Amino acid sequence: MITAFVLIKTDASRIPETAEEISAIEGISEVYSVTGEWDLIAVARVAQHEDLADVIADKLSKVPAVVHTTTHIAFRAYSQHDLDAAFALGFEE
């Protein structure tokens, strides 16, 4: 599994709509709105490096409100977080 973090600048008036459109792209697992220099950060998870071109260059970068992207490819993960467990804290069945 190849993981990449895509930092995204968008048209500021369309951040929520752009995030929704990006999150619908196959290969994008998460999209976050963030503070600072960038408007959104997307996490791409694909099987092969070549798939990043399809997801990022061919789809994400062509979303109309996307102005600029910078992509960082992860070499190695040093921690594993069980997000389901984290979100389930305090929830009892």
NORCOR-V772407 format. One record per residue. N is the residue number from 0. OMEGA is omega in whole degrees, -180 to 180 (999 if undefined). D_CENTER is the distance of its C-alpha to the mean C-alpha in Angstrom with 1 decimal. Layout:
n	omega	d_center
N	OMEGA	D_CENTER
N	OMEGA	D_CENTER
This chain:
n	omega	d_center
0	177	14.9
1	178	12.9
2	177	9.7
3	177	8.0
4	-177	6.2
5	177	5.9
6	-169	8.0
7	169	8.9
8	-177	12.4
9	167	13.5
10	-173	16.8
11	-179	17.3
12	-177	19.2
13	-177	16.4
14	-178	13.4
15	-180	13.4
16	179	14.2
17	178	11.5
18	179	8.8
19	-179	10.7
20	179	11.1
21	-178	7.6
22	179	7.1
23	-179	10.4
24	177	9.6
25	-177	10.9
26	174	8.9
27	-177	5.5
28	-178	6.2
29	173	4.6
30	-179	4.1
31	167	6.8
32	-173	9.7
33	174	11.5
34	175	15.0
35	-174	16.3
36	-177	15.9
37	180	12.4
38	-177	11.5
39	169	7.8
40	178	5.1
41	176	1.4
42	178	2.9
43	176	5.4
44	-177	8.7
45	-178	11.8
46	-175	15.5
47	179	16.6
48	-179	15.8
49	180	17.1
50	178	14.5
51	179	11.9
52	179	14.2
53	-175	14.1
54	-172	10.4
55	-176	9.8
56	-175	13.4
57	-177	14.8
58	-175	12.4
59	-178	9.5
60	-179	12.0
61	173	14.6
62	-170	13.3
63	-176	16.4
64	179	15.3
65	-178	12.9
66	-175	15.3
67	175	13.9
68	169	11.1
69	-175	11.5
70	176	10.0
71	180	11.0
72	-180	11.9
73	174	12.8
74	-171	16.5
75	174	17.2
76	-179	16.2
77	176	19.0
78	177	18.4
79	179	17.4
80	176	16.8
81	-175	17.9
82	179	15.7
83	179	18.1
84	-179	21.0
85	180	19.6
86	-179	19.1
87	-180	22.5
88	179	24.4
89	180	27.4
90	-179	27.1
91	179	30.2
92	999	31.1
